[in-house]
Amino acid sequence: MARRRMHSFTKYATEIVAQSMTWPDSILAGRTITAREVKAWDESKNDVTATLVPGGSGGAGAQITWTVQGGTPSEVYFIDAIATLNTGEKSTQRLRMTVPRP
């Protein structure tokens, strides 16, 4: 698996937020992204993808895009943007999402 980078953001439970990740040339190194996937987990490692990222992922070129919604106040979630490269390798970038109390 290629390198993993961690990013973070905060959103309220009622917000719907568009997100994206771009893979830099230093990670792609001449390779291309052939498939894109987004998965979401809570701190207990439960898969919450269907709830937080119900629309799945999209994107083009070196970018993955998705929309995040919901979440429980005072909880922390992790969202993995996973790029499958033309070499078959998977490269993951992780977001830490905090949902504050209203």
Disulfide bonds with the S-S distance in Angstrom:
none
